[in-house]
Amino acid sequence: MTISDSAYVRRFFSLYSQEEKDKVRGHAFYPTDYLSALLPTEVAYVGVVRSPYAGAKFTKIDDSKIKDIPQMLRVITARDIPRNASFGSRAALGQLILAENQVRYRGEPVALVVAASPEALQKGLKAVEIDWEPDAVSKNKREQTQTFHHKSGKAGSEKFASISLKFQFPSLQTRYLESESGWVEYHDEKLTFHIGSLLSESQRIWLAQVLDIENSKIFAKESPLGGQFGGRQQRELIVFLALAAYLTKLSVCLHFSPTEQDIGSYGYQGELSVSYDARTKKLLELKGKISIDAGSYAGNAGLVLQKTMEHASSLYDFKHIDLEGEVVLTSTHPRRSLKGEGLTAITWVTEQLVESAAKALEISPLEFRSANLRSSGAEHSDLVLQEVEKLEKPFRLLPIDRNKPIWDEKEIVGKGFGFQVFQPLTLKEFDQSEVSIELLHSGTFLIRTSNLTLDLHAKSALCEVAANVLHTHPKAFTVEGKMKEEVGKAARRETYPEFYYLAQATWNAANLLKKKLLAAGEKALNASEVILKEGAVVDQGMNRKMGYRELAFTHADHDVQVSFTLTDVGQPHGCSAGAVSRVSFHPLTGEMRVESVKVVLDAGPVFYQKGLEIQVETAVSWAMAALFSSEVSSEQPIPTPLDGPEEVTLFTLPYPIKDYSEEQPDFFGSRGITDVLMSVVLASLVNAIRDARGLELEEIPMPLEFMYPKKKHQTVHMLNFKR
């Protein structure tokens, strides 16, 4: 049995998401269902003309032949776009929405074709002619565009023991349950999106800039069609739909085939080394070089590489750090940063080196790590490490005893640790976060936020914040996204408030509403002092109370609703995490099994526990896919949590602030949770494999030969024979 034949090639769907389970079982609609039997009538079809070359120039797009094709509507090129902006990148070499005169990779969008029927669309795509002048580029072309140097501390003059490790983390292409698809309804000069992924406010404003129209012309509701199934092409999908609908004044639909959908991550390779003092058992130096493959457009590769180098030391106190980094361009599809990217690619290397140093010093891996924790920048790292140590009791490996029958042998078991701390080293440009809360006549509360893309778990966390302040149950609150028409800036670059900003704004809004409810309660009960308790205003002196529902009926709307805008905030809190994993190898088949993954997380106060559990499950699934997938270049199957360990456990650090109803905490939630979860789970699995097999892992995904070692070549010594 090979890895590709095993249970690890099953598709990913969240263990907790009922919507995704329904899709897998065929009980729910896909967006592609609406593009076939359920699509409204008179909706036009959009197709994309893509480059057949991995580098070429062109001067003319000839669409003269499509005029003879019935039901053909229009061909859209770069010159038709009001503002042919780039996809996210602000650099001069950023990828444009539709290419102008030059393409850099096979499959780059060049033109859009709009037709009244799928049959006419296919004919139209073939009828477009382009005068290509292919470049003489090599598939192995590598062009260095940016270099970085991260250095701290001073190198010592003495020579100490050192360990080095070469590594390769190639681009991982993730395949989802469905490809990108959707349709846009055009009515009264407004665009209403029906897509599988949610349309964020930042994307909405970007679309308005591309089309040179007002933000109010673009509309979207939370779609029942998807659950963030989209990949890298999500921004391509929405802008192609918007362009086709706006320029043809028609409702249009678009579906990317699996061959068009490429969402590969950045690829990493390089070599790191650590040196240590065998006498003091202290880490001294971390040196090396890291190269990041950005594909044909650099995008945010430079920022990702900087974060990678800045966090390569993890939570350890190296006296000297000297890292070189480079961003290279290749004639392949543009890469992007998946969640956890950067930290993930470097943590498993650093943790293996730390593990090797501990083994060479014959010291416990946890004891060695504890002795080398850095004191600054990781406030709760020591607590995370202590909790991990409590989780896993030591156990010994069981080697095969040749004197016993093979069927009596137990599996060879290994355990491994992984740790990382994410500390925001630079402040992002802050965008104002707006939250309003009002008491409805039903006695429940409605929270509106300036972010439309909050998932269910983040919404539940905001409900918990407001409920704590207003002394009622979280289920009494409903959260809705609210598009902001007035962005407040002439050229607003990003309007995607982070959760912890919204949580702070929610606390302040709830606190303002609390004062209004107390004032309304004093007036209604004719009492000088009242408190909020269990969904009511209570006069403790006279033992009287009035429920929120009755209070809402007795007062004007302006008395029971407030709005708060967070205009400034300090640096968000960093996140620390640790993980311990167990794996086992079958003594007969050599097949590996992930037995358990346990994670300790510093998530900060007031973060939805169920949402964190789902993130841990996702991190485990992703790590298994990265490790065990052998078909990286063509398809990246993702295991489900059902394929993985029988035990996945999350422990969050307790905080001294248990009741924040009277005083707001310094922060709500931690930044970088997904990053550290991906990092520590993968690193712990790699170290567990190494503990069981005794081999360092230099490449992810793991080569099949590592799982099933080939037999050594048997040489036969023969005597010379003479006739």
ZAMARGU-4260 file (C-alpha; in steps of 0.2 Angstrom, whole numbers, plus 5000, padded with zeros to 4 digits):
<rodrens>
0) 5000/5000/5000 | 5006/5017/4996 | 5002/5034/5004 | 4992/5039/4989 | 4981/5023/4992
5) 4979/5026/5010 | 4966/5035/5020 | 4976/5050/5020 | 4971/5055/5003 | 4953/5059/5008
10) 4946/5077/5005 | 4946/5089/5019 | 4930/5095/5028 | 4929/5101/5045 | 4924/5089/5059
15) 4912/5102/5066 | 4905/5111/5051 | 4887/5104/5047 | 4887/5114/5031 | 4902/5105/5024
20) 4896/5088/5030 | 4880/5091/5021 | 4890/5096/5005 | 4900/5080/5006 | 4884/5069/5009
25) 4875/5078/4994 | 4862/5086/5005 | 4867/5104/5002 | 4869/5115/4986 | 4885/5120/4979
30) 4887/5136/4969 | 4890/5126/4954 | 4872/5119/4956 | 4866/5137/4953 | 4876/5138/4938
35) 4866/5123/4930 | 4849/5118/4935 | 4846/5132/4948 | 4853/5147/4939 | 4839/5161/4934
40) 4835/5163/4916 | 4844/5177/4906 | 4860/5175/4915 | 4875/5177/4903 | 4891/5166/4904
45) 4909/5172/4907 | 4925/5163/4901 | 4943/5168/4903 | 4956/5168/4889 | 4972/5162/4897
50) 4990/5162/4891 | 4996/5146/4884 | 5015/5151/4887 | 5025/5153/4903 | 5031/5170/4897
55) 5027/5179/4881 | 5023/5196/4873 | 5008/5202/4863 | 5002/5217/4854 | 4985/5213/4848
60) 4969/5203/4854 | 4959/5200/4838 | 4940/5197/4842 | 4934/5200/4824 | 4929/5182/4822
65) 4917/5181/4836 | 4905/5193/4828 | 4899/5178/4817 | 4895/5167/4832 | 4877/5168/4838
70) 4873/5173/4856 | 4891/5181/4858 | 4890/5197/4868 | 4907/5204/4871 | 4926/5202/4873
75) 4933/5212/4888 | 4952/5216/4887 | 4963/5227/4899 | 4959/5243/4889 | 4941/5241/4894
80) 4944/5241/4913 | 4942/5258/4921 | 4956/5254/4932 | 4967/5239/4928 | 4973/5237/4946
85) 4985/5223/4953 | 4980/5209/4963 | 4984/5215/4980 | 5003/5219/4976 | 5007/5238/4975
90) 5024/5235/4967 | 5028/5239/4949 | 5028/5221/4944 | 5011/5216/4952 | 5000/5205/4942
95) 4986/5215/4934 | 4968/5210/4933 | 4970/5207/4914 | 4988/5206/4906 | 4994/5221/4896
100) 5006/5216/4882 | 5015/5203/4892 | 5012/5187/4902 | 5024/5179/4915 | 5016/5162/4918
105) 5005/5149/4909 | 4987/5152/4913 | 4988/5171/4916 | 4972/5180/4912 | 4972/5190/4896
110) 4954/5193/4891 | 4936/5189/4896 | 4923/5182/4884 | 4904/5185/4888 | 4891/5174/4879
115) 4872/5170/4881 | 4875/5152/4882 | 4888/5139/4887 | 4890/5133/4869 | 4893/5150/4862
120) 4905/5154/4876 | 4916/5139/4871 | 4916/5144/4853 | 4920/5162/4858 | 4935/5157/4868
125) 4942/5147/4854 | 4939/5162/4841 | 4949/5175/4851 | 4966/5176/4842 | 4982/5184/4850
130) 4999/5187/4841 | 5009/5179/4854 | 5028/5181/4854 | 5034/5167/4866 | 5050/5171/4877
135) 5064/5159/4877 | 5062/5155/4895 | 5068/5140/4904 | 5056/5130/4916 | 5070/5131/4929
140) 5073/5150/4927 | 5076/5158/4944 | 5077/5177/4946 | 5083/5185/4962 | 5072/5200/4966
145) 5074/5204/4984 | 5087/5200/4998 | 5086/5202/5017 | 5098/5201/5031 | 5091/5198/5049
150) 5105/5199/5062 | 5105/5202/5081 | 5118/5200/5095 | 5137/5197/5093 | 5146/5181/5088
155) 5158/5174/5100 | 5176/5171/5096 | 5176/5153/5102 | 5171/5138/5092 | 5157/5127/5099
160) 5148/5112/5093 | 5136/5115/5079 | 5122/5105/5070 | 5115/5110/5053 | 5101/5104/5042
165) 5096/5107/5024 | 5077/5109/5021 | 5065/5110/5007 | 5047/5115/5009 | 5040/5115/4991
170) 5024/5124/4986 | 5009/5115/4992 | 4993/5116/4981 | 4977/5113/4991 | 4962/5106/4982
175) 4945/5110/4990 | 4928/5101/4989 | 4923/5113/4975 | 4931/5125/4963 | 4927/5144/4962
180) 4911/5148/4955 | 4896/5161/4957 | 4885/5173/4948 | 4881/5192/4950 | 4864/5199/4948
185) 4864/5216/4939 | 4849/5227/4943 | 4847/5246/4943 | 4866/5248/4941 | 4869/5238/4956
190) 4879/5222/4958 | 4873/5209/4970 | 4885/5194/4972 | 4881/5176/4974 | 4897/5167/4977
195) 4903/5152/4988 | 4915/5163/4998 | 4910/5179/5008 | 4914/5196/5000 | 4924/5206/5012
200) 4923/5224/5014 | 4940/5227/5008 | 4936/5217/4992 | 4921/5227/4990 | 4930/5244/4991
205) 4944/5237/4979 | 4930/5232/4966 | 4923/5250/4967 | 4940/5257/4964 | 4942/5245/4949
210) 4925/5250/4941 | 4927/5268/4946 | 4910/5268/4954 | 4902/5271/4972 | 4904/5258/4985
215) 4885/5258/4987 | 4884/5250/4969 | 4891/5234/4975 | 4881/5223/4987 | 4883/5206/4995
220) 4874/5197/5009 | 4882/5182/5019 | 4880/5169/5006 | 4872/5152/5011 | 4881/5144/4996
225) 4898/5142/5004 | 4909/5141/5019 | 4925/5149/5014 | 4929/5136/5002 | 4937/5148/4990
230) 4955/5148/4986 | 4968/5160/4978 | 4956/5163/4963 | 4943/5171/4974 | 4949/5189/4970
235) 4950/5184/4951 | 4932/5177/4952 | 4924/5192/4960 | 4933/5205/4949 | 4929/5195/4933
240) 4911/5194/4938 | 4910/5212/4942 | 4918/5218/4926 | 4907/5207/4915 | 4891/5212/4923
245) 4896/5231/4924 | 4902/5232/4906 | 4887/5222/4898 | 4874/5228/4910 | 4868/5210/4912
250) 4868/5197/4926 | 4883/5185/4923 | 4890/5169/4930 | 4907/5161/4930 | 4914/5144/4935
255) 4933/5140/4936 | 4937/5122/4930 | 4949/5112/4942 | 4963/5115/4929 | 4961/5134/4931
260) 4962/5134/4950 | 4979/5135/4957 | 4982/5140/4975 | 4999/5135/4978 | 5009/5142/4993
265) 5026/5149/4993 | 5040/5137/4992 | 5055/5137/5004 | 5072/5130/5004 | 5089/5133/5013
270) 5100/5128/5027 | 5100/5132/5045 | 5113/5128/5059 | 5113/5130/5078 | 5128/5130/5089
275) 5128/5127/5108 | 5139/5126/5123 | 5140/5108/5129 | 5147/5114/5146 | 5133/5126/5150
280) 5120/5118/5139 | 5115/5134/5131 | 5111/5139/5114 | 5123/5151/5106 | 5120/5155/5087
285) 5107/5152/5074 | 5114/5155/5056 | 5108/5150/5039 | 5100/5155/5023 | 5082/5155/5017
290) 5075/5156/5000 | 5057/5159/4995 | 5050/5155/4978 | 5036/5167/4974 | 5032/5161/4957
295) 5030/5174/4943 | 5025/5189/4954 | 5033/5193/4970 | 5016/5198/4979 | 5019/5199/4998
300) 5034/5187/4998 | 5046/5200/5005 | 5035/5203/5020 | 5032/5184/5022 | 5051/5181/5021
305) 5054/5194/5034 | 5042/5187/5046 | 5050/5170/5043 | 5067/5176/5048 | 5061/5186/5062
310) 5053/5171/5070 | 5066/5158/5065 | 5073/5158/5083 | 5055/5154/5090 | 5055/5156/5109
315) 5073/5152/5111 | 5087/5164/5118 | 5101/5163/5104 | 5115/5175/5109 | 5118/5178/5090
320) 5107/5177/5075 | 5113/5179/5057 | 5101/5174/5043 | 5101/5178/5025 | 5085/5178/5014
325) 5081/5180/4996 | 5065/5181/4986 | 5066/5172/4969 | 5054/5173/4954 | 5051/5158/4943
330) 5040/5156/4927 | 5026/5147/4937 | 5009/5152/4944 | 5010/5166/4957 | 5011/5159/4975
335) 5002/5166/4990 | 5004/5164/5009 | 4993/5151/5016 | 4988/5152/5035 | 5003/5149/5045
340) 5015/5151/5031 | 5033/5157/5035 | 5032/5152/5053 | 5027/5134/5048 | 5041/5132/5036
345) 5054/5137/5048 | 5048/5130/5065 | 5050/5112/5060 | 5068/5115/5055 | 5072/5125/5071
350) 5064/5112/5082 | 5073/5098/5074 | 5089/5107/5077 | 5085/5110/5095 | 5080/5092/5097
355) 5096/5086/5090 | 5106/5098/5102 | 5096/5090/5116 | 5100/5073/5111 | 5118/5076/5108
360) 5119/5083/5126 | 5109/5069/5133 | 5097/5080/5141 | 5078/5080/5141 | 5071/5089/5126
365) 5059/5099/5137 | 5072/5103/5150 | 5084/5109/5137 | 5070/5120/5129 | 5065/5127/5146
370) 5084/5131/5150 | 5085/5141/5134 | 5068/5151/5134 | 5071/5170/5130 | 5064/5182/5143
375) 5057/5195/5131 | 5044/5195/5118 | 5036/5178/5125 | 5027/5182/5141 | 5018/5166/5142
380) 5030/5154/5133 | 5036/5147/5149 | 5018/5143/5155 | 5015/5135/5138 | 5030/5124/5140
385) 5026/5119/5158 | 5008/5114/5153 | 5015/5104/5138 | 5026/5095/5151 | 5011/5091/5162
390) 5002/5084/5147 | 5014/5070/5142 | 5022/5058/5153 | 5038/5051/5148 | 5038/5034/5139
395) 5051/5023/5131 | 5053/5016/5114 | 5049/4998/5112 | 5062/4990/5099 | 5058/4973/5091
400) 5064/4958/5101 | 5070/4945/5089 | 5067/4932/5102 | 5049/4934/5102 | 5036/4930/5088
405) 5033/4945/5077 | 5014/4945/5081 | 5018/4948/5099 | 5028/4964/5095 | 5021/4981/5099
410) 5022/4996/5088 | 5037/5007/5088 | 5031/5023/5096 | 5039/5041/5096 | 5034/5057/5103
415) 5039/5075/5098 | 5037/5093/5103 | 5035/5109/5094 | 5034/5127/5101 | 5033/5144/5093
420) 5028/5162/5098 | 5021/5175/5086 | 5024/5193/5091 | 5019/5207/5080 | 5035/5216/5076
425) 5028/5230/5066 | 5011/5239/5068 | 5000/5237/5053 | 4990/5253/5047 | 4975/5253/5059
430) 4958/5254/5052 | 4944/5261/5063 | 4932/5247/5069 | 4914/5252/5072 | 4901/5242/5083
435) 4884/5247/5087 | 4872/5238/5100 | 4853/5241/5102 | 4840/5233/5113 | 4826/5226/5103
440) 4808/5225/5108 | 4810/5206/5110 | 4822/5209/5124 | 4836/5203/5114 | 4851/5213/5107
445) 4857/5216/5089 | 4876/5220/5087 | 4881/5227/5070 | 4900/5228/5065 | 4910/5236/5052
450) 4916/5219/5046 | 4905/5208/5035 | 4917/5193/5035 | 4916/5187/5053 | 4913/5168/5055
455) 4901/5160/5067 | 4915/5158/5080 | 4921/5176/5080 | 4902/5182/5081 | 4900/5170/5096
460) 4915/5178/5104 | 4908/5195/5102 | 4892/5190/5110 | 4901/5183/5125 | 4910/5200/5127
465) 4894/5210/5126 | 4885/5197/5137 | 4898/5199/5151 | 4896/5218/5152 | 4877/5218/5151
470) 4875/5203/5163 | 4865/5192/5152 | 4866/5176/5141 | 4877/5176/5125 | 4862/5169/5116
475) 4852/5185/5118 | 4864/5193/5105 | 4864/5193/5086 | 4878/5199/5076 | 4877/5206/5059
480) 4889/5214/5047 | 4886/5232/5042 | 4895/5240/5027 | 4902/5257/5030 | 4897/5269/5017
485) 4909/5283/5024 | 4926/5275/5024 | 4934/5291/5032 | 4949/5291/5021 | 4953/5298/5004
490) 4962/5282/4999 | 4958/5269/5011 | 4969/5254/5008 | 4962/5241/5019 | 4946/5239/5029
495) 4947/5222/5037 | 4947/5225/5055 | 4955/5211/5066 | 4944/5202/5078 | 4953/5209/5093
500) 4949/5227/5087 | 4931/5223/5085 | 4931/5214/5103 | 4938/5230/5110 | 4925/5241/5101
505) 4911/5229/5107 | 4916/5230/5125 | 4916/5249/5124 | 4899/5249/5115 | 4892/5237/5128
510) 4898/5248/5142 | 4890/5264/5134 | 4874/5254/5133 | 4876/5248/5151 | 4875/5266/5157
515) 4860/5269/5146 | 4851/5254/5153 | 4855/5259/5171 | 4849/5276/5168 | 4833/5269/5160
520) 4831/5257/5175 | 4832/5271/5188 | 4819/5281/5179 | 4807/5266/5176 | 4809/5259/5194
525) 4810/5276/5202 | 4826/5271/5211 | 4842/5279/5214 | 4853/5264/5212 | 4850/5249/5201
530) 4861/5235/5194 | 4861/5224/5179 | 4858/5206/5184 | 4853/5190/5174 | 4845/5200/5159
535) 4836/5213/5170 | 4838/5230/5179 | 4837/5226/5198 | 4833/5238/5212 | 4842/5229/5226
540) 4835/5240/5240 | 4817/5236/5236 | 4820/5219/5228 | 4812/5224/5212 | 4817/5221/5194
545) 4812/5224/5176 | 4817/5213/5162 | 4826/5220/5146 | 4810/5216/5136 | 4799/5227/5147
550) 4812/5240/5147 | 4813/5241/5128 | 4794/5244/5127 | 4795/5258/5140 | 4809/5269/5132
555) 4813/5277/5116 | 4824/5269/5104 | 4838/5281/5107 | 4839/5277/5125 | 4843/5259/5122
560) 4855/5259/5107 | 4873/5265/5106 | 4887/5266/5093 | 4906/5266/5096 | 4921/5268/5084
565) 4938/5262/5090 | 4950/5275/5082 | 4966/5269/5089 | 4974/5254/5097 | 4991/5248/5104
570) 5001/5234/5097 | 4991/5218/5098 | 4995/5204/5110 | 5007/5190/5103 | 5002/5171/5104
575) 5012/5157/5110 | 5008/5138/5108 | 5016/5121/5111 | 5011/5104/5105 | 5016/5086/5108
580) 5012/5072/5096 | 5013/5053/5097 | 5016/5043/5081 | 5018/5024/5079 | 5026/5013/5066
585) 5019/4995/5063 | 5033/4983/5065 | 5027/4972/5050 | 5021/4984/5037 | 5031/5000/5043
590) 5014/5010/5041 | 5014/5025/5052 | 4999/5031/5062 | 4997/5047/5071 | 4991/5042/5089
595) 4988/5059/5097 | 4991/5078/5096 | 4989/5089/5111 | 4991/5108/5110 | 4993/5121/5123
600) 4988/5138/5117 | 4990/5156/5124 | 4975/5163/5115 | 4971/5178/5126 | 4955/5181/5136
605) 4938/5180/5128 | 4941/5169/5113 | 4928/5156/5107 | 4933/5139/5113 | 4924/5130/5099
610) 4932/5140/5086 | 4949/5137/5093 | 4946/5118/5093 | 4941/5119/5075 | 4957/5128/5071
615) 4967/5115/5080 | 4958/5101/5070 | 4962/5111/5054 | 4981/5113/5059 | 4982/5094/5062
620) 4974/5090/5045 | 4985/5102/5036 | 5001/5096/5044 | 4996/5078/5039 | 4993/5083/5021
625) 5010/5092/5021 | 5019/5077/5028 | 5011/5063/5019 | 5006/5069/5002 | 5016/5062/4988
630) 5008/5071/4973 | 5012/5089/4977 | 5015/5095/4959 | 4998/5089/4952 | 4986/5088/4967
635) 4987/5090/4985 | 4974/5079/4994 | 4970/5085/5012 | 4966/5072/5025 | 4951/5074/5037
640) 4952/5074/5055 | 4944/5057/5054 | 4960/5050/5046 | 4971/5057/5059 | 4974/5055/5078
645) 4961/5047/5089 | 4964/5061/5101 | 4966/5079/5097 | 4966/5090/5113 | 4967/5108/5116
650) 4971/5117/5132 | 4971/5136/5133 | 4980/5146/5147 | 4969/5153/5160 | 4969/5172/5163
655) 4968/5181/5179 | 4954/5192/5172 | 4939/5182/5174 | 4926/5196/5175 | 4929/5210/5164
660) 4912/5218/5165 | 4918/5233/5175 | 4935/5235/5167 | 4941/5232/5150 | 4956/5220/5148
665) 4972/5226/5139 | 4968/5216/5124 | 4955/5203/5118 | 4962/5188/5110 | 4979/5185/5102
670) 4986/5189/5085 | 4994/5174/5075 | 4984/5160/5083 | 4983/5151/5066 | 5001/5154/5062
675) 5007/5146/5078 | 4995/5131/5078 | 5000/5126/5060 | 5019/5128/5066 | 5019/5118/5082
680) 5008/5104/5076 | 5019/5101/5060 | 5035/5102/5071 | 5029/5091/5084 | 5024/5077/5071
685) 5041/5079/5063 | 5050/5077/5079 | 5039/5062/5084 | 5043/5053/5068 | 5062/5057/5071
690) 5060/5050/5089 | 5053/5034/5083 | 5064/5032/5067 | 5080/5041/5072 | 5081/5051/5056
695) 5080/5069/5053 | 5067/5075/5040 | 5074/5087/5027 | 5060/5088/5015 | 5041/5091/5017
700) 5031/5082/5010 | 5040/5067/5017 | 5047/5055/5004 | 5039/5038/5002 | 5056/5030/5005
705) 5056/5038/5023 | 5040/5028/5026 | 5045/5012/5017 | 5064/5012/5016 | 5071/5002/5002
710) 5081/4987/5005 | 5100/4990/5003 | 5108/4983/4988 | 5115/4965/4991 | 5133/4963/4984
715) 5139/4946/4979 | 5157/4943/4980 | 5162/4929/4967 | 5179/4920/4965 | 5188/4923/4948
720) 5185/4908/4937 | 5197/4902/4925 | 5194/4889/4911
</rodrens>
